[in-house]
C-alpha cells in the first residue's frame, strides 16, 4: 500500500503552469471513439462521493483505444485513468481523470481533474491547490496490461480560469475508489 498527499499543492510544485494541464491535454487528445454502445468495453470504474453525492464513472475502451493507460520506462510508470458518467458515451463534462506517477514503486505525483464545463479547460476542480490523499492498494503489470486499484480522499480546489490560481475556498470533497485494467502505451 502506497500513500501520497498533495496538501496545498506544494508537494509537486515546480513553479510552472498547473500540473493538471498535462492531464487535460491528454484527455483532449485521446482518440475519438465511436459512440456505438455495443462497441465499448469496461476497463474499470471509479465510484464514491463527490461533493457529498454518490457517483460512478465508467473507464471505457474500444478495441486498442483506452481511457485507462500506462507507460513504462523501467521502474518509472505513469498511469492515466479517465472515467465518464455514461457507460456508452465519452463526454468531458463531469468526467473524472487521475494521473499517477510511480518511481521505484513509490507514488511521486498525483493529478486529479474534474471538468465542470464541456472541455477539460477551466473551470475545473483539481488536485493542484487541493488536499488529496491517494492510497494505492494494487499495481501490477502483466505483459501489456496493468491492474491498478486504490482510493482518493480529500478536497479538490476550484480553478475558474487559466489566469486564476486554484482555491479551496470553493472546493469540493472527494472520496472515491478506483479499480481498472490499464493498457500499455508504446512509443
C-alpha positions, -999 to 999 in steps of 0.1 A, spaced: 0 0 0 14 34 -10 1 68 1 8 103 -12 -6 136 0 -10 167 -23 -18 190 6 -16 226 -5 -2 216 -39 33 222 -26 45 186 -27 49 186 -65 51 224 -72 75 231 -100 67 268 -105 52 260 -139 16 261 -152 -9 239 -132 1 203 -134 -34 192 -145 -28 209 -178 -9 178 -189 -38 156 -179 -62 180 -197 -41 178 -229 -41 140 -227 -79 140 -222 -85 163 -251 -61 144 -274 -75 109 -266 -86 91 -297 -122 98 -307 -141 66 -302 -173 57 -320 -204 63 -299 -219 29 -306 -229 15 -272 -222 -22 -280 -186 -13 -291 -175 -1 -257 -159 -23 -231 -155 -15 -195 -118 -11 -184 -127 -1 -149 -147 21 -126 -144 50 -102 -171 50 -75 -177 70 -44 -187 105 -32 -181 138 -49 -194 169 -32 -214 146 -9 -232 129 -38 -228 92 -46 -212 90 -81 -199 64 -106 -176 69 -136 -170 43 -163 -135 39 -176 -140 28 -213 -120 12 -240 -128 3 -276 -105 -21 -294 -70 -8 -288 -81 27 -277 -85 30 -240 -91 56 -213 -70 35 -189 -34 36 -200 1 34 -186 36 40 -198 66 21 -185 102 34 -185 120 9 -164 108 14 -128 90 47 -138 53 43 -145 27 69 -154 -9 57 -151 -38 77 -166 -74 69 -159 -104 88 -172 -139 79 -161 -171 91 -178 -206 94 -164 -223 73 -192 -211 37 -198 -217 42 -236 -206 77 -243 -174 97 -240 -181 132 -228 -157 156 -210 -185 172 -189 -185 158 -154 -157 133 -162 -130 124 -136 -93 120 -146 -65 106 -124 -28 107 -134 -5 87 -111 33 86 -113 52 57 -97 90 57 -94 107 26 -79 73 15 -65 66 48 -48 39 74 -58 58 106 -67 30 126 -84 -8 127 -85 -31 148 -106 -69 148 -103 -91 167 -127 -129 171 -127 -141 194 -156 -173 212 -149 -176 226 -184 -177 209 -218 -139 208 -222 -110 198 -200 -101 235 -196 -113 257 -167 -135 259 -148 -123 227 -133 -119 211 -99 -83 200 -95 -59 184 -70 -35 214 -77 -40 236 -47 -62 209 -31 -56 185 -3 -60 149 -18 -46 117 -4 -40 86 -25 -39 51 -11 -26 28 -39 -39 -6 -30 -27 -26 -60 -4 -21 -90 8 -50 -110 19 -54 -146 15 -85 -167 25 -81 -203 7 -51 -218 -19 -48 -190 -16 -32 -156 -41 -36 -128 -44 -5 -107 -67 0 -77 -68 25 -49 -86 52 -30 -86 90 -31 -98 112 -3 -97 149 4 -106 182 -12 -103 194 -48 -97 231 -54 -117 252 -79 -98 268 -108 -121 293 -126 -97 302 -154 -62 297 -166 -52 330 -151 -66 322 -116 -49 300 -91 -69 271 -78 -86 278 -45 -100 255 -18 -125 283 -7 -149 270 -33 -135 234 -34 -154 201 -32 -148 170 -12 -139 137 -29 -138 102 -15 -136 76 -43 -123 41 -50 -109 30 -84 -101 -3 -100 -90 -6 -136 -71 -26 -162 -48 -1 -180 -33 -8 -214 4 -1 -221 12 27 -245 43 20 -266 63 49 -281 
